[in-house]
Amino acid sequence: MSIIGTVREVLQASTQSTNRGDVTDEESKGAYWCDDCGERVRDVDVEGEAPPDCPTCGDEMRFERSTGTTGCAC
């Protein structure tokens, strides 16, 4: 197999999957952020409706919606 054929196969395989490392089947709508620590917690990892406290400093985290379709809340 030629190097061009190998590269073509790798590129085709990388664009076929819509799963970009998301380990859960749940659809994330954003993430909770701590403005002081920069800590991030995905919304699907939080139980309950109230904003969680930051695991690092204990302050209440704020919710930020994801604007993309990649599952990233950035």
Biotite code that builds the C-alpha atoms (Angstrom):
import biotite.structure as struc

atoms = struc.array([
    struc.Atom([0.000, 0.000, 0.000], chain_id="A", res_id=1, res_name="MET", atom_name="CA", element="C"),
    struc.Atom([1.303, 3.439, -0.883], chain_id="A", res_id=2, res_name="SER", atom_name="CA", element="C"),
    struc.Atom([1.785, 6.212, 1.633], chain_id="A", res_id=3, res_name="ILE", atom_name="CA", element="C"),
    struc.Atom([-0.940, 8.271, -0.075], chain_id="A", res_id=4, res_name="ILE", atom_name="CA", element="C"),
    struc.Atom([-3.407, 5.388, 0.224], chain_id="A", res_id=5, res_name="GLY", atom_name="CA", element="C"),
    struc.Atom([-2.572, 4.985, 3.902], chain_id="A", res_id=6, res_name="THR", atom_name="CA", element="C"),
    struc.Atom([-3.020, 8.698, 4.610], chain_id="A", res_id=7, res_name="VAL", atom_name="CA", element="C"),
    struc.Atom([-6.315, 8.717, 2.686], chain_id="A", res_id=8, res_name="ARG", atom_name="CA", element="C"),
    struc.Atom([-7.649, 5.785, 4.748], chain_id="A", res_id=9, res_name="GLU", atom_name="CA", element="C"),
    struc.Atom([-6.644, 7.441, 8.029], chain_id="A", res_id=10, res_name="VAL", atom_name="CA", element="C"),
    struc.Atom([-8.333, 10.713, 7.058], chain_id="A", res_id=11, res_name="LEU", atom_name="CA", element="C"),
    struc.Atom([-11.513, 8.960, 5.961], chain_id="A", res_id=12, res_name="GLN", atom_name="CA", element="C"),
    struc.Atom([-11.670, 6.939, 9.172], chain_id="A", res_id=13, res_name="ALA", atom_name="CA", element="C"),
    struc.Atom([-11.187, 10.042, 11.335], chain_id="A", res_id=14, res_name="SER", atom_name="CA", element="C"),
    struc.Atom([-14.121, 11.865, 9.732], chain_id="A", res_id=15, res_name="THR", atom_name="CA", element="C"),
    struc.Atom([-16.593, 8.986, 9.906], chain_id="A", res_id=16, res_name="GLN", atom_name="CA", element="C"),
    struc.Atom([-17.079, 8.978, 13.665], chain_id="A", res_id=17, res_name="SER", atom_name="CA", element="C"),
    struc.Atom([-19.241, 11.623, 15.350], chain_id="A", res_id=18, res_name="THR", atom_name="CA", element="C"),
    struc.Atom([-18.111, 10.429, 18.784], chain_id="A", res_id=19, res_name="ASN", atom_name="CA", element="C"),
    struc.Atom([-15.261, 12.735, 19.755], chain_id="A", res_id=20, res_name="ARG", atom_name="CA", element="C"),
    struc.Atom([-14.275, 11.045, 22.995], chain_id="A", res_id=21, res_name="GLY", atom_name="CA", element="C"),
    struc.Atom([-17.580, 11.484, 24.782], chain_id="A", res_id=22, res_name="ASP", atom_name="CA", element="C"),
    struc.Atom([-17.766, 8.457, 27.074], chain_id="A", res_id=23, res_name="VAL", atom_name="CA", element="C"),
    struc.Atom([-21.455, 8.759, 27.910], chain_id="A", res_id=24, res_name="THR", atom_name="CA", element="C"),
    struc.Atom([-24.499, 8.286, 25.730], chain_id="A", res_id=25, res_name="ASP", atom_name="CA", element="C"),
    struc.Atom([-26.115, 11.338, 27.316], chain_id="A", res_id=26, res_name="GLU", atom_name="CA", element="C"),
    struc.Atom([-26.147, 14.530, 25.285], chain_id="A", res_id=27, res_name="GLU", atom_name="CA", element="C"),
    struc.Atom([-24.329, 17.354, 27.039], chain_id="A", res_id=28, res_name="SER", atom_name="CA", element="C"),
    struc.Atom([-25.867, 20.816, 26.805], chain_id="A", res_id=29, res_name="LYS", atom_name="CA", element="C"),
    struc.Atom([-22.930, 22.592, 28.418], chain_id="A", res_id=30, res_name="GLY", atom_name="CA", element="C"),
    struc.Atom([-20.770, 22.603, 31.496], chain_id="A", res_id=31, res_name="ALA", atom_name="CA", element="C"),
    struc.Atom([-20.447, 24.216, 34.901], chain_id="A", res_id=32, res_name="TYR", atom_name="CA", element="C"),
    struc.Atom([-17.408, 26.459, 35.362], chain_id="A", res_id=33, res_name="TRP", atom_name="CA", element="C"),
    struc.Atom([-15.643, 27.923, 38.359], chain_id="A", res_id=34, res_name="CYS", atom_name="CA", element="C"),
    struc.Atom([-14.440, 31.386, 37.426], chain_id="A", res_id=35, res_name="ASP", atom_name="CA", element="C"),
    struc.Atom([-11.865, 31.435, 40.239], chain_id="A", res_id=36, res_name="ASP", atom_name="CA", element="C"),
    struc.Atom([-10.228, 28.028, 39.638], chain_id="A", res_id=37, res_name="CYS", atom_name="CA", element="C"),
    struc.Atom([-10.998, 27.381, 35.989], chain_id="A", res_id=38, res_name="GLY", atom_name="CA", element="C"),
    struc.Atom([-12.488, 24.019, 37.028], chain_id="A", res_id=39, res_name="GLU", atom_name="CA", element="C"),
    struc.Atom([-14.994, 22.498, 34.557], chain_id="A", res_id=40, res_name="ARG", atom_name="CA", element="C"),
    struc.Atom([-17.695, 19.878, 35.214], chain_id="A", res_id=41, res_name="VAL", atom_name="CA", element="C"),
    struc.Atom([-19.926, 18.608, 32.391], chain_id="A", res_id=42, res_name="ARG", atom_name="CA", element="C"),
    struc.Atom([-23.657, 18.981, 33.019], chain_id="A", res_id=43, res_name="ASP", atom_name="CA", element="C"),
    struc.Atom([-24.260, 15.239, 32.518], chain_id="A", res_id=44, res_name="VAL", atom_name="CA", element="C"),
    struc.Atom([-21.837, 14.532, 35.381], chain_id="A", res_id=45, res_name="ASP", atom_name="CA", element="C"),
    struc.Atom([-23.863, 16.619, 37.866], chain_id="A", res_id=46, res_name="VAL", atom_name="CA", element="C"),
    struc.Atom([-26.737, 15.157, 39.877], chain_id="A", res_id=47, res_name="GLU", atom_name="CA", element="C"),
    struc.Atom([-29.704, 17.378, 40.681], chain_id="A", res_id=48, res_name="GLY", atom_name="CA", element="C"),
    struc.Atom([-30.857, 20.703, 39.320], chain_id="A", res_id=49, res_name="GLU", atom_name="CA", element="C"),
    struc.Atom([-28.870, 23.137, 41.472], chain_id="A", res_id=50, res_name="ALA", atom_name="CA", element="C"),
    struc.Atom([-25.476, 24.399, 40.320], chain_id="A", res_id=51, res_name="PRO", atom_name="CA", element="C"),
    struc.Atom([-22.736, 22.320, 41.943], chain_id="A", res_id=52, res_name="PRO", atom_name="CA", element="C"),
    struc.Atom([-20.016, 23.621, 44.202], chain_id="A", res_id=53, res_name="ASP", atom_name="CA", element="C"),
    struc.Atom([-16.489, 23.678, 42.777], chain_id="A", res_id=54, res_name="CYS", atom_name="CA", element="C"),
    struc.Atom([-14.587, 20.554, 43.825], chain_id="A", res_id=55, res_name="PRO", atom_name="CA", element="C"),
    struc.Atom([-11.413, 22.640, 44.228], chain_id="A", res_id=56, res_name="THR", atom_name="CA", element="C"),
    struc.Atom([-12.480, 25.808, 46.095], chain_id="A", res_id=57, res_name="CYS", atom_name="CA", element="C"),
    struc.Atom([-16.121, 25.149, 47.113], chain_id="A", res_id=58, res_name="GLY", atom_name="CA", element="C"),
    struc.Atom([-17.627, 28.210, 45.369], chain_id="A", res_id=59, res_name="ASP", atom_name="CA", element="C"),
    struc.Atom([-20.842, 27.827, 43.379], chain_id="A", res_id=60, res_name="GLU", atom_name="CA", element="C"),
    struc.Atom([-20.176, 27.121, 39.701], chain_id="A", res_id=61, res_name="MET", atom_name="CA", element="C"),
    struc.Atom([-21.937, 28.850, 36.787], chain_id="A", res_id=62, res_name="ARG", atom_name="CA", element="C"),
    struc.Atom([-23.520, 27.079, 33.813], chain_id="A", res_id=63, res_name="PHE", atom_name="CA", element="C"),
    struc.Atom([-22.385, 27.828, 30.279], chain_id="A", res_id=64, res_name="GLU", atom_name="CA", element="C"),
    struc.Atom([-24.185, 26.396, 27.275], chain_id="A", res_id=65, res_name="ARG", atom_name="CA", element="C"),
    struc.Atom([-22.407, 24.670, 24.470], chain_id="A", res_id=66, res_name="SER", atom_name="CA", element="C"),
    struc.Atom([-22.822, 26.470, 21.168], chain_id="A", res_id=67, res_name="THR", atom_name="CA", element="C"),
    struc.Atom([-21.270, 23.754, 19.024], chain_id="A", res_id=68, res_name="GLY", atom_name="CA", element="C"),
    struc.Atom([-22.288, 20.245, 18.123], chain_id="A", res_id=69, res_name="THR", atom_name="CA", element="C"),
    struc.Atom([-19.069, 18.594, 19.237], chain_id="A", res_id=70, res_name="THR", atom_name="CA", element="C"),
    struc.Atom([-20.138, 18.116, 22.866], chain_id="A", res_id=71, res_name="GLY", atom_name="CA", element="C"),
    struc.Atom([-17.609, 20.664, 24.058], chain_id="A", res_id=72, res_name="CYS", atom_name="CA", element="C"),
    struc.Atom([-18.820, 23.509, 26.222], chain_id="A", res_id=73, res_name="ALA", atom_name="CA", element="C"),
    struc.Atom([-16.109, 25.886, 25.135], chain_id="A", res_id=74, res_name="CYS", atom_name="CA", element="C"),
])
